């Protein structure tokens, strides 16, 4: 009698889960599942019948001891096997909830592989960042090559410390194949102290008579504007000559961009007017007035081609307030917000880029950095992503925070019921701002610093709160004093620490060394800034991080970085070359 297969054959189910290293969960995990019966093994493949001599049985079939172990488990206790399977599935579900980015990575990686053979419709642009203090290092560079011109009329109106984009683009075009679309390099300069700004430069106008302009990069501003001779009523000296608008380039009041710009202004929209007037007031109550115009913005791609697009921007002929001090080193503002009139939004609407903006400001005073537009340089792993919070009236980059602390001391949030707050990322702010109650609690906590080796110095006017060394010797580096301060932690998402995201602001991310050799607090009282209840992250707390605003997927992300180059570039090739 032949044996009863239902009695003799046993079903064996095995799930093997390999978790990533604890210090780098973004590497993901692997899951292998096997369903076997007694008939499946031991596997016998006669040599003469094996069409593939190189084939080797999998490790489960090769290890007889392992086979007996699983067989014994299933014979002795089927419930135990089912229990192990259930526990494994629960572990996978818990891991997916804690590290969603790791699970998402499998899908993203697969999509990228499918897209490798197809050309993309959009491109990315990279803007390297240099600190103003490095200006003299590059003073002798010849920059007429930027446009392939032999004459030097552009050189006379540009800062000669800036890197040569043509040479940089040649380097990028030979970089690793991970860059699927074009990028561009524009030099950027600045620092938190003493200048209080970071800026890039952009070529505006026709190729035969174009001009470079230095623009303050501002993720909190919608409109890009340049000081102009219209004629100018009140303008600072600026880094370059005033922009000269052409009458035929003026934006009419009936055009959609004019309606958007004037939507939140006190002045009423005039549809019959022949020009579109604007007036912008900033947080420090300075303002810019002017008219909207359009002209060609030139973006050089890393493959050597030159992209140009007609961009609507402001011709500012009347600037007032502290803004005039900023304009001694720049010519205007580069609006990088989510608004339709911002530069990235205009480029995205034309299909030139994906509406993604990223910047990386180096923490080292002598370091380099960059900003980019487009999605190609967004790292595929290592980023902390949080949902982008929408504002009912402003197109700014915000996220929600559930807890904030200085060391172990909790700081109040001025949001709903004092338990949920808002965080706004603003490269147009040199320093970070806390709501009044949180700021007062922070200052109280910082009184412990005076009990150590530092004491308050109210004579230092660099910032409201400064400390000098009790030895009266100048402080030369933050590394000498940061041990006296504690990190500030912003907790985003869930209130449960194990599944929440964190933004950690170390002492070097909120302190500066003043010209008097004191250490000063770069967090200010935000009672009269924005709506008074929002935490504003300024340049000082963004340094040493790549921060990305993904308007396509409605998310904000960050990761630690030296900001020398985008991580996708070949590190054996210099990112900046003179």
Secondary structure, 3 states (H helix, E strand, C coil): CCCCHHHHCCEEEEEEEECCCCCCHHHCCEEEEEEEEHHHCCCCCCHHHCCCCCCCCCHHHHCHHHHHHHHHHHHHCHHHHHHHHHHHHHHHHHHHHHCHHHHHHHHHHHHHHHHCCCCCCCCCEEEEEECHHHHHHHCCCCCHHHHCCCCCCCHHHCCCCCCCHHHHHHHHHCCCCCCCCCCCCCCEEEECCCCCEEEEEEEECCCCCCEEEEEEEECCCCCCEEEECCCCCECCCCCCCCECCCHHHECCCCCHHHHHHHHCCCCCCCCCCCCCEEEEECCCCCEEEEEEEEEEEEEECCCCCEEEEEEEEEEEEEEECCHHHHCCCCCEEEECCCCCCCHHHHHHHCCCCCCEEEEEECCCCCCEEEEEECCCCCCCCCCEEEECECCCCCCCCEEEECEEEECCEECCCCCECCCEEEEEECCCCCCEEECHHHHHHHHHHHHHHHHCCEEECCCCCCCCCEEEECCCCCCCCHHHCHHHCCCEEEEECCCCHHHCEEEEECHHHCEEECCCCCEEECEEECCCCCCCCEEEECHHHHCCEEEEEECCCCEEEEEECCCCCCCCCCCCCCCCCC
